Amino acid sequence: MVKAVLFFLLIMVAIAMVGNAMFPGSVGRKLRKKLGVKPPPVCRGCGRYMIGSTGCDCKKGG
């Protein structure tokens, strides 16, 4: 019984590896599109991620 379960799990890992090699990141993209998740806001001046609503430090001159 243990051999059958182990064999099944190994087959599932092999299928997952082949699927990931053929279509890398496709599941994540589809899920993000379905949920409507937007990419995080990025500063246009320096390219850093914007945290909060105060803006980026690069424009404050500090």
N, CA, C and O atoms as a Tripos MOL2 file, in Angstrom:
@<TRIPOS>MOLECULE
protein
  248   247    62     0     0
PROTEIN
NO_CHARGES

@<TRIPOS>ATOM
      1 N           0.8240   -1.1970    0.0000 N.3       1 MET1
      2 CA          0.0000    0.0000    0.0000 C.3       1 MET1
      3 C           0.8660    1.2580    0.0000 C.2       1 MET1
      4 O           0.5710    2.2260   -0.7000 O.2       1 MET1
      5 N           1.9290    1.2320    0.7860 N.am      2 VAL2
      6 CA          2.8230    2.3900    0.8650 C.3       2 VAL2
      7 C           3.5180    2.6100   -0.4770 C.2       2 VAL2
      8 O           3.7200    3.7480   -0.9010 O.2       2 VAL2
      9 N           3.8760    1.5310   -1.1300 N.am      3 LYS3
     10 CA          4.5190    1.6460   -2.4360 C.3       3 LYS3
     11 C           3.5830    2.2840   -3.4540 C.2       3 LYS3
     12 O           4.0200    3.0960   -4.2700 O.2       3 LYS3
     13 N           2.3110    1.9290   -3.4190 N.am      4 ALA4
     14 CA          1.3420    2.4860   -4.3530 C.3       4 ALA4
     15 C           1.1640    3.9830   -4.1240 C.2       4 ALA4
     16 O           1.0980    4.7530   -5.0820 O.2       4 ALA4
     17 N           1.0870    4.3990   -2.8690 N.am      5 VAL5
     18 CA          0.9370    5.8180   -2.5540 C.3       5 VAL5
     19 C           2.1810    6.5860   -2.9800 C.2       5 VAL5
     20 O           2.0740    7.6650   -3.5640 O.2       5 VAL5
     21 N           3.3430    6.0490   -2.6970 N.am      6 LEU6
     22 CA          4.5970    6.6900   -3.0780 C.3       6 LEU6
     23 C           4.7220    6.7910   -4.5920 C.2       6 LEU6
     24 O           5.1500    7.8210   -5.1130 O.2       6 LEU6
     25 N           4.3550    5.7410   -5.2920 N.am      7 PHE7
     26 CA          4.3820    5.7540   -6.7550 C.3       7 PHE7
     27 C           3.4240    6.8140   -7.3040 C.2       7 PHE7
     28 O           3.7720    7.5330   -8.2410 O.2       7 PHE7
     29 N           2.2410    6.9150   -6.7400 N.am      8 PHE8
     30 CA          1.2610    7.9180   -7.1690 C.3       8 PHE8
     31 C           1.8010    9.3260   -6.9500 C.2       8 PHE8
     32 O           1.6700   10.1830   -7.8250 O.2       8 PHE8
     33 N           2.4010    9.5690   -5.8020 N.am      9 LEU9
     34 CA          2.9490   10.8980   -5.5220 C.3       9 LEU9
     35 C           4.0990   11.2450   -6.4600 C.2       9 LEU9
     36 O           4.2180   12.3930   -6.8900 O.2       9 LEU9
     37 N           4.9310   10.2890   -6.7770 N.am     10 LEU10
     38 CA          6.0260   10.5420   -7.7140 C.3      10 LEU10
     39 C           5.5070   10.8550   -9.1070 C.2      10 LEU10
     40 O           6.0490   11.7230   -9.7920 O.2      10 LEU10
     41 N           4.4690   10.1620   -9.5280 N.am     11 ILE11
     42 CA          3.8580   10.4430  -10.8280 C.3      11 ILE11
     43 C           3.2620   11.8470  -10.8390 C.2      11 ILE11
     44 O           3.3890   12.5620  -11.8330 O.2      11 ILE11
     45 N           2.6210   12.2450   -9.7590 N.am     12 MET12
     46 CA          2.0420   13.5940   -9.6770 C.3      12 MET12
     47 C           3.1240   14.6690   -9.7200 C.2      12 MET12
     48 O           2.9340   15.7100  -10.3490 O.2      12 MET12
     49 N           4.2450   14.4320   -9.0660 N.am     13 VAL13
     50 CA          5.3690   15.3790   -9.1060 C.3      13 VAL13
     51 C           5.9180   15.4850  -10.5240 C.2      13 VAL13
     52 O           6.2330   16.5810  -10.9860 O.2      13 VAL13
     53 N           6.0320   14.3620  -11.2100 N.am     14 ALA14
     54 CA          6.5360   14.3750  -12.5840 C.3      14 ALA14
     55 C           5.5890   15.1460  -13.4990 C.2      14 ALA14
     56 O           6.0440   15.9120  -14.3490 O.2      14 ALA14
     57 N           4.3020   14.9560  -13.3410 N.am     15 ILE15
     58 CA          3.3210   15.6800  -14.1590 C.3      15 ILE15
     59 C           3.4010   17.1790  -13.8760 C.2      15 ILE15
     60 O           3.3180   17.9910  -14.7980 O.2      15 ILE15
     61 N           3.5600   17.5450  -12.6150 N.am     16 ALA16
     62 CA          3.6590   18.9640  -12.2550 C.3      16 ALA16
     63 C           4.9240   19.5930  -12.8350 C.2      16 ALA16
     64 O           4.8890   20.7320  -13.3010 O.2      16 ALA16
     65 N           6.0230   18.8750  -12.8120 N.am     17 MET17
     66 CA          7.2730   19.4080  -13.3590 C.3      17 MET17
     67 C           7.1780   19.6030  -14.8640 C.2      17 MET17
     68 O           7.6710   20.6020  -15.3890 O.2      17 MET17
     69 N           6.5570   18.6730  -15.5600 N.am     18 VAL18
     70 CA          6.3900   18.8090  -17.0060 C.3      18 VAL18
     71 C           5.4690   19.9870  -17.3200 C.2      18 VAL18
     72 O           5.7450   20.7660  -18.2320 O.2      18 VAL18
     73 N           4.3910   20.1150  -16.5780 N.am     19 GLY19
     74 CA          3.4710   21.2280  -16.8020 C.3      19 GLY19
     75 C           4.1130   22.5660  -16.5200 C.2      19 GLY19
     76 O           3.8720   23.5330  -17.2420 O.2      19 GLY19
     77 N           4.9300   22.6390  -15.4790 N.am     20 ASN20
     78 CA          5.6060   23.8850  -15.1570 C.3      20 ASN20
     79 C           6.6790   24.2130  -16.1960 C.2      20 ASN20
     80 O           6.9230   25.3860  -16.4790 O.2      20 ASN20
     81 N           7.3120   23.2100  -16.7580 N.am     21 ALA21
     82 CA          8.3230   23.4510  -17.7850 C.3      21 ALA21
     83 C           7.6900   23.9260  -19.0940 C.2      21 ALA21
     84 O           8.2670   24.7460  -19.8070 O.2      21 ALA21
     85 N           6.5100   23.4090  -19.4010 N.am     22 MET22
     86 CA          5.8600   23.7960  -20.6560 C.3      22 MET22
     87 C           5.1680   25.1500  -20.5570 C.2      22 MET22
     88 O           5.1870   25.9180  -21.5180 O.2      22 MET22
     89 N           4.5670   25.4540  -19.4300 N.am     23 PHE23
     90 CA          3.8150   26.6920  -19.2490 C.3      23 PHE23
     91 C           4.2370   27.3780  -17.9590 C.2      23 PHE23
     92 O           3.4690   27.3690  -16.9960 O.2      23 PHE23
     93 N           5.4260   27.9730  -17.8970 N.am     24 PRO24
     94 CA          5.8780   28.5810  -16.6450 C.3      24 PRO24
     95 C           5.0800   29.8310  -16.2880 C.2      24 PRO24
     96 O           4.9520   30.7460  -17.1020 O.2      24 PRO24
     97 N           4.5540   29.8660  -15.0880 N.am     25 GLY25
     98 CA          3.8520   31.0350  -14.5930 C.3      25 GLY25
     99 C           2.4640   31.2510  -15.1430 C.2      25 GLY25
    100 O           1.8450   32.2690  -14.8340 O.2      25 GLY25
    101 N           1.9420   30.3370  -15.9480 N.am     26 SER26
    102 CA          0.6360   30.5740  -16.5610 C.3      26 SER26
    103 C          -0.4920   30.4940  -15.5450 C.2      26 SER26
    104 O          -1.4960   31.1910  -15.6880 O.2      26 SER26
    105 N          -0.3510   29.6670  -14.5330 N.am     27 VAL27
    106 CA         -1.4030   29.5520  -13.5220 C.3      27 VAL27
    107 C          -1.4870   30.8430  -12.7200 C.2      27 VAL27
    108 O          -2.5830   31.3370  -12.4550 O.2      27 VAL27
    109 N          -0.3630   31.3830  -12.3390 N.am     28 GLY28
    110 CA         -0.3400   32.6250  -11.5760 C.3      28 GLY28
    111 C          -0.9240   33.7950  -12.3520 C.2      28 GLY28
    112 O          -1.6720   34.6000  -11.7980 O.2      28 GLY28
    113 N          -0.5820   33.8920  -13.6370 N.am     29 ARG29
    114 CA         -1.1250   34.9610  -14.4760 C.3      29 ARG29
    115 C          -2.6350   34.8550  -14.6070 C.2      29 ARG29
    116 O          -3.3460   35.8530  -14.4860 O.2      29 ARG29
    117 N          -3.1190   33.6540  -14.8530 N.am     30 LYS30
    118 CA         -4.5580   33.4680  -15.0130 C.3      30 LYS30
    119 C          -5.2970   33.7830  -13.7210 C.2      30 LYS30
    120 O          -6.3700   34.3870  -13.7470 O.2      30 LYS30
    121 N          -4.7280   33.3770  -12.5970 N.am     31 LEU31
    122 CA         -5.3590   33.6270  -11.3150 C.3      31 LEU31
    123 C          -5.3810   35.1210  -11.0020 C.2      31 LEU31
    124 O          -6.3890   35.6400  -10.5240 O.2      31 LEU31
    125 N          -4.2600   35.8220  -11.2740 N.am     32 ARG32
    126 CA         -4.2220   37.2690  -11.0490 C.3      32 ARG32
    127 C          -5.2280   37.9860  -11.9340 C.2      32 ARG32
    128 O          -5.8850   38.9240  -11.4820 O.2      32 ARG32
    129 N          -5.3610   37.5640  -13.1850 N.am     33 LYS33
    130 CA         -6.3040   38.1930  -14.1030 C.3      33 LYS33
    131 C          -7.7430   37.9400  -13.6540 C.2      33 LYS33
    132 O          -8.5890   38.8300  -13.7370 O.2      33 LYS33
    133 N          -8.0130   36.7440  -13.1860 N.am     34 LYS34
    134 CA         -9.3510   36.3920  -12.7470 C.3      34 LYS34
    135 C          -9.7460   37.1710  -11.4990 C.2      34 LYS34
    136 O         -10.8890   37.6120  -11.3800 O.2      34 LYS34
    137 N          -8.8130   37.3440  -10.5710 N.am     35 LEU35
    138 CA         -9.1100   38.0600   -9.3400 C.3      35 LEU35
    139 C          -9.0390   39.5730   -9.5000 C.2      35 LEU35
    140 O          -9.4960   40.3080   -8.6250 O.2      35 LEU35
    141 N          -8.4770   40.0420  -10.5940 N.am     36 GLY36
    142 CA         -8.3920   41.4790  -10.8350 C.3      36 GLY36
    143 C          -7.3240   42.1550   -9.9890 C.2      36 GLY36
    144 O          -7.4870   43.3140   -9.6050 O.2      36 GLY36
    145 N          -6.2480   41.4620   -9.6950 N.am     37 VAL37
    146 CA         -5.1770   42.0220   -8.8790 C.3      37 VAL37
    147 C          -4.3020   42.9080   -9.7550 C.2      37 VAL37
    148 O          -3.8050   42.4730  -10.7940 O.2      37 VAL37
    149 N          -4.1180   44.1600   -9.3250 N.am     38 LYS38
    150 CA         -3.2900   45.0900  -10.0780 C.3      38 LYS38
    151 C          -1.8580   45.0110   -9.5870 C.2      38 LYS38
    152 O          -1.6220   44.6460   -8.4350 O.2      38 LYS38
    153 N          -0.8860   45.3490  -10.4450 N.am     39 PRO39
    154 CA          0.4980   45.3710   -9.9750 C.3      39 PRO39
    155 C           0.6890   46.4990   -8.9680 C.2      39 PRO39
    156 O          -0.0530   47.4800   -9.0060 O.2      39 PRO39
    157 N           1.6560   46.3870   -8.0760 N.am     40 PRO40
    158 CA          1.8550   47.4170   -7.0560 C.3      40 PRO40
    159 C           2.2970   48.7350   -7.6880 C.2      40 PRO40
    160 O           2.9590   48.7330   -8.7260 O.2      40 PRO40
    161 N           1.9340   49.8650   -7.0670 N.am     41 PRO41
    162 CA          2.3520   51.1560   -7.6190 C.3      41 PRO41
    163 C           3.8630   51.3520   -7.4890 C.2      41 PRO41
    164 O           4.4700   50.9940   -6.4800 O.2      41 PRO41
    165 N           4.4500   51.9270   -8.5350 N.am     42 VAL42
    166 CA          5.8890   52.1450   -8.5910 C.3      42 VAL42
    167 C           6.1370   53.6180   -8.8800 C.2      42 VAL42
    168 O           5.4140   54.2300   -9.6660 O.2      42 VAL42
    169 N           7.1570   54.1850   -8.2490 N.am     43 CYS43
    170 CA          7.5190   55.5830   -8.4750 C.3      43 CYS43
    171 C           8.0360   55.7430   -9.9020 C.2      43 CYS43
    172 O           8.8360   54.9320  -10.3670 O.2      43 CYS43
    173 N           7.5880   56.7720  -10.5880 N.am     44 ARG44
    174 CA          8.0390   57.0050  -11.9610 C.3      44 ARG44
    175 C           9.4470   57.5810  -12.0010 C.2      44 ARG44
    176 O          10.1510   57.4310  -13.0000 O.2      44 ARG44
    177 N           9.8570   58.2330  -10.9330 N.am     45 GLY45
    178 CA         11.1740   58.8530  -10.9150 C.3      45 GLY45
    179 C          12.3030   57.8740  -10.6420 C.2      45 GLY45
    180 O          13.3000   57.8520  -11.3640 O.2      45 GLY45
    181 N          12.1490   57.0590   -9.5910 N.am     46 CYS46
    182 CA         13.2560   56.1930   -9.1890 C.3      46 CYS46
    183 C          12.9570   54.7070   -9.3600 C.2      46 CYS46
    184 O          13.8880   53.9020   -9.3590 O.2      46 CYS46
    185 N          11.7010   54.3180   -9.5050 N.am     47 GLY47
    186 CA         11.3640   52.9140   -9.7270 C.3      47 GLY47
    187 C          11.1020   52.1130   -8.4690 C.2      47 GLY47
    188 O          10.8630   50.9080   -8.5420 O.2      47 GLY47
    189 N          11.1430   52.7680   -7.3060 N.am     48 ARG48
    190 CA         10.8800   52.0360   -6.0660 C.3      48 ARG48
    191 C           9.3770   51.8470   -5.8780 C.2      48 ARG48
    192 O           8.5650   52.5770   -6.4480 O.2      48 ARG48
    193 N           9.0270   50.8500   -5.0660 N.am     49 TYR49
    194 CA          7.6170   50.6120   -4.7680 C.3      49 TYR49
    195 C           7.1040   51.6970   -3.8320 C.2      49 TYR49
    196 O           7.8010   52.1180   -2.9090 O.2      49 TYR49
    197 N           5.8760   52.1460   -4.0820 N.am     50 MET50
    198 CA          5.2600   53.1830   -3.2600 C.3      50 MET50
    199 C           4.5010   52.5120   -2.1250 C.2      50 MET50
    200 O           3.6170   51.6890   -2.3640 O.2      50 MET50
    201 N           4.8430   52.8600   -0.8970 N.am     51 ILE51
    202 CA          4.1830   52.3140    0.2770 C.3      51 ILE51
    203 C           3.4410   53.4540    0.9490 C.2      51 ILE51
    204 O           4.0410   54.4680    1.3050 O.2      51 ILE51
    205 N           2.1400   53.2890    1.1230 N.am     52 GLY52
    206 CA          1.3350   54.3410    1.7400 C.3      52 GLY52
    207 C           0.8940   55.3710    0.7190 C.2      52 GLY52
    208 O           1.0560   55.1760   -0.4850 O.2      52 GLY52
    209 N           0.3350   56.4710    1.2080 N.am     53 SER53
    210 CA         -0.1920   57.4860    0.3070 C.3      53 SER53
    211 C           0.6250   58.7720    0.3310 C.2      53 SER53
    212 O           0.2070   59.7800   -0.2390 O.2      53 SER53
    213 N           1.7920   58.7490    0.9880 N.am     54 THR54
    214 CA          2.5810   59.9830    1.1020 C.3      54 THR54
    215 C           3.4660   60.2330   -0.0990 C.2      54 THR54
    216 O           3.9780   61.3420   -0.2500 O.2      54 THR54
    217 N           3.6660   59.2670   -0.9460 N.am     55 GLY55
    218 CA          4.5110   59.4580   -2.1060 C.3      55 GLY55
    219 C           5.9080   58.9140   -1.8770 C.2      55 GLY55
    220 O           6.1800   58.2740   -0.8610 O.2      55 GLY55
    221 N           6.7730   59.1690   -2.8120 N.am     56 CYS56
    222 CA          8.1270   58.6500   -2.7550 C.3      56 CYS56
    223 C           9.0660   59.7030   -2.1710 C.2      56 CYS56
    224 O           8.8090   60.9030   -2.2770 O.2      56 CYS56
    225 N          10.1510   59.2490   -1.5580 N.am     57 ASP57
    226 CA         11.1310   60.1410   -0.9660 C.3      57 ASP57
    227 C          11.9850   60.8520   -2.0070 C.2      57 ASP57
    228 O          12.5710   61.8930   -1.7100 O.2      57 ASP57
    229 N          12.0670   60.3200   -3.2030 N.am     58 CYS58
    230 CA         12.9570   60.9080   -4.2050 C.3      58 CYS58
    231 C          12.4560   62.2990   -4.6360 C.2      58 CYS58
    232 O          13.2540   63.1380   -5.0520 O.2      58 CYS58
    233 N          11.1680   62.5390   -4.5410 N.am     59 LYS59
    234 CA         10.6160   63.8430   -4.9420 C.3      59 LYS59
    235 C          10.5970   64.8430   -3.7970 C.2      59 LYS59
    236 O          10.3630   66.0320   -4.0120 O.2      59 LYS59
    237 N          10.8450   64.3630   -2.5740 N.am     60 LYS60
    238 CA         10.8190   65.2540   -1.4290 C.3      60 LYS60
    239 C          12.1500   65.9680   -1.2250 C.2      60 LYS60
    240 O          12.2170   66.9570   -0.4950 O.2      60 LYS60
    241 N          13.1930   65.4820   -1.8540 N.am     61 GLY61
    242 CA         14.5050   66.1190   -1.7400 C.3      61 GLY61
    243 C          15.2180   65.7980   -0.4560 C.2      61 GLY61
    244 O          16.1420   66.5150   -0.0690 O.2      61 GLY61
    245 N          14.8110   64.7240    0.2280 N.am     62 GLY62
    246 CA         15.4290   64.4120    1.5140 C.3      62 GLY62
    247 C          16.1870   63.1930    1.4290 C.2      62 GLY62
    248 O          16.7830   62.7660    2.4170 O.2      62 GLY62
@<TRIPOS>BOND
     1     1     2 1
     2     2     3 1
     3     3     4 2
     4     3     5 am
     5     5     6 1
     6     6     7 1
     7     7     8 2
     8     7     9 am
     9     9    10 1
    10    10    11 1
    11    11    12 2
    12    11    13 am
    13    13    14 1
    14    14    15 1
    15    15    16 2
    16    15    17 am
    17    17    18 1
    18    18    19 1
    19    19    20 2
    20    19    21 am
    21    21    22 1
    22    22    23 1
    23    23    24 2
    24    23    25 am
    25    25    26 1
    26    26    27 1
    27    27    28 2
    28    27    29 am
    29    29    30 1
    30    30    31 1
    31    31    32 2
    32    31    33 am
    33    33    34 1
    34    34    35 1
    35    35    36 2
    36    35    37 am
    37    37    38 1
    38    38    39 1
    39    39    40 2
    40    39    41 am
    41    41    42 1
    42    42    43 1
    43    43    44 2
    44    43    45 am
    45    45    46 1
    46    46    47 1
    47    47    48 2
    48    47    49 am
    49    49    50 1
    50    50    51 1
    51    51    52 2
    52    51    53 am
    53    53    54 1
    54    54    55 1
    55    55    56 2
    56    55    57 am
    57    57    58 1
    58    58    59 1
    59    59    60 2
    60    59    61 am
    61    61    62 1
    62    62    63 1
    63    63    64 2
    64    63    65 am
    65    65    66 1
    66    66    67 1
    67    67    68 2
    68    67    69 am
    69    69    70 1
    70    70    71 1
    71    71    72 2
    72    71    73 am
    73    73    74 1
    74    74    75 1
    75    75    76 2
    76    75    77 am
    77    77    78 1
    78    78    79 1
    79    79    80 2
    80    79    81 am
    81    81    82 1
    82    82    83 1
    83    83    84 2
    84    83    85 am
    85    85    86 1
    86    86    87 1
    87    87    88 2
    88    87    89 am
    89    89    90 1
    90    90    91 1
    91    91    92 2
    92    91    93 am
    93    93    94 1
    94    94    95 1
    95    95    96 2
    96    95    97 am
    97    97    98 1
    98    98    99 1
    99    99   100 2
   100    99   101 am
   101   101   102 1
   102   102   103 1
   103   103   104 2
   104   103   105 am
   105   105   106 1
   106   106   107 1
   107   107   108 2
   108   107   109 am
   109   109   110 1
   110   110   111 1
   111   111   112 2
   112   111   113 am
   113   113   114 1
   114   114   115 1
   115   115   116 2
   116   115   117 am
   117   117   118 1
   118   118   119 1
   119   119   120 2
   120   119   121 am
   121   121   122 1
   122   122   123 1
   123   123   124 2
   124   123   125 am
   125   125   126 1
   126   126   127 1
   127   127   128 2
   128   127   129 am
   129   129   130 1
   130   130   131 1
   131   131   132 2
   132   131   133 am
   133   133   134 1
   134   134   135 1
   135   135   136 2
   136   135   137 am
   137   137   138 1
   138   138   139 1
   139   139   140 2
   140   139   141 am
   141   141   142 1
   142   142   143 1
   143   143   144 2
   144   143   145 am
   145   145   146 1
   146   146   147 1
   147   147   148 2
   148   147   149 am
   149   149   150 1
   150   150   151 1
   151   151   152 2
   152   151   153 am
   153   153   154 1
   154   154   155 1
   155   155   156 2
   156   155   157 am
   157   157   158 1
   158   158   159 1
   159   159   160 2
   160   159   161 am
   161   161   162 1
   162   162   163 1
   163   163   164 2
   164   163   165 am
   165   165   166 1
   166   166   167 1
   167   167   168 2
   168   167   169 am
   169   169   170 1
   170   170   171 1
   171   171   172 2
   172   171   173 am
   173   173   174 1
   174   174   175 1
   175   175   176 2
   176   175   177 am
   177   177   178 1
   178   178   179 1
   179   179   180 2
   180   179   181 am
   181   181   182 1
   182   182   183 1
   183   183   184 2
   184   183   185 am
   185   185   186 1
   186   186   187 1
   187   187   188 2
   188   187   189 am
   189   189   190 1
   190   190   191 1
   191   191   192 2
   192   191   193 am
   193   193   194 1
   194   194   195 1
   195   195   196 2
   196   195   197 am
   197   197   198 1
   198   198   199 1
   199   199   200 2
   200   199   201 am
   201   201   202 1
   202   202   203 1
   203   203   204 2
   204   203   205 am
   205   205   206 1
   206   206   207 1
   207   207   208 2
   208   207   209 am
   209   209   210 1
   210   210   211 1
   211   211   212 2
   212   211   213 am
   213   213   214 1
   214   214   215 1
   215   215   216 2
   216   215   217 am
   217   217   218 1
   218   218   219 1
   219   219   220 2
   220   219   221 am
   221   221   222 1
   222   222   223 1
   223   223   224 2
   224   223   225 am
   225   225   226 1
   226   226   227 1
   227   227   228 2
   228   227   229 am
   229   229   230 1
   230   230   231 1
   231   231   232 2
   232   231   233 am
   233   233   234 1
   234   234   235 1
   235   235   236 2
   236   235   237 am
   237   237   238 1
   238   238   239 1
   239   239   240 2
   240   239   241 am
   241   241   242 1
   242   242   243 1
   243   243   244 2
   244   243   245 am
   245   245   246 1
   246   246   247 1
   247   247   248 2
@<TRIPOS>SUBSTRUCTURE
     1 MET1         2 RESIDUE 1 A MET
     2 VAL2         6 RESIDUE 1 A VAL
     3 LYS3        10 RESIDUE 1 A LYS
     4 ALA4        14 RESIDUE 1 A ALA
     5 VAL5        18 RESIDUE 1 A VAL
     6 LEU6        22 RESIDUE 1 A LEU
     7 PHE7        26 RESIDUE 1 A PHE
     8 PHE8        30 RESIDUE 1 A PHE
     9 LEU9        34 RESIDUE 1 A LEU
    10 LEU10       38 RESIDUE 1 A LEU
    11 ILE11       42 RESIDUE 1 A ILE
    12 MET12       46 RESIDUE 1 A MET
    13 VAL13       50 RESIDUE 1 A VAL
    14 ALA14       54 RESIDUE 1 A ALA
    15 ILE15       58 RESIDUE 1 A ILE
    16 ALA16       62 RESIDUE 1 A ALA
    17 MET17       66 RESIDUE 1 A MET
    18 VAL18       70 RESIDUE 1 A VAL
    19 GLY19       74 RESIDUE 1 A GLY
    20 ASN20       78 RESIDUE 1 A ASN
    21 ALA21       82 RESIDUE 1 A ALA
    22 MET22       86 RESIDUE 1 A MET
    23 PHE23       90 RESIDUE 1 A PHE
    24 PRO24       94 RESIDUE 1 A PRO
    25 GLY25       98 RESIDUE 1 A GLY
    26 SER26      102 RESIDUE 1 A SER
    27 VAL27      106 RESIDUE 1 A VAL
    28 GLY28      110 RESIDUE 1 A GLY
    29 ARG29      114 RESIDUE 1 A ARG
    30 LYS30      118 RESIDUE 1 A LYS
    31 LEU31      122 RESIDUE 1 A LEU
    32 ARG32      126 RESIDUE 1 A ARG
    33 LYS33      130 RESIDUE 1 A LYS
    34 LYS34      134 RESIDUE 1 A LYS
    35 LEU35      138 RESIDUE 1 A LEU
    36 GLY36      142 RESIDUE 1 A GLY
    37 VAL37      146 RESIDUE 1 A VAL
    38 LYS38      150 RESIDUE 1 A LYS
    39 PRO39      154 RESIDUE 1 A PRO
    40 PRO40      158 RESIDUE 1 A PRO
    41 PRO41      162 RESIDUE 1 A PRO
    42 VAL42      166 RESIDUE 1 A VAL
    43 CYS43      170 RESIDUE 1 A CYS
    44 ARG44      174 RESIDUE 1 A ARG
    45 GLY45      178 RESIDUE 1 A GLY
    46 CYS46      182 RESIDUE 1 A CYS
    47 GLY47      186 RESIDUE 1 A GLY
    48 ARG48      190 RESIDUE 1 A ARG
    49 TYR49      194 RESIDUE 1 A TYR
    50 MET50      198 RESIDUE 1 A MET
    51 ILE51      202 RESIDUE 1 A ILE
    52 GLY52      206 RESIDUE 1 A GLY
    53 SER53      210 RESIDUE 1 A SER
    54 THR54      214 RESIDUE 1 A THR
    55 GLY55      218 RESIDUE 1 A GLY
    56 CYS56      222 RESIDUE 1 A CYS
    57 ASP57      226 RESIDUE 1 A ASP
    58 CYS58      230 RESIDUE 1 A CYS
    59 LYS59      234 RESIDUE 1 A LYS
    60 LYS60      238 RESIDUE 1 A LYS
    61 GLY61      242 RESIDUE 1 A GLY
    62 GLY62      246 RESIDUE 1 A GLY
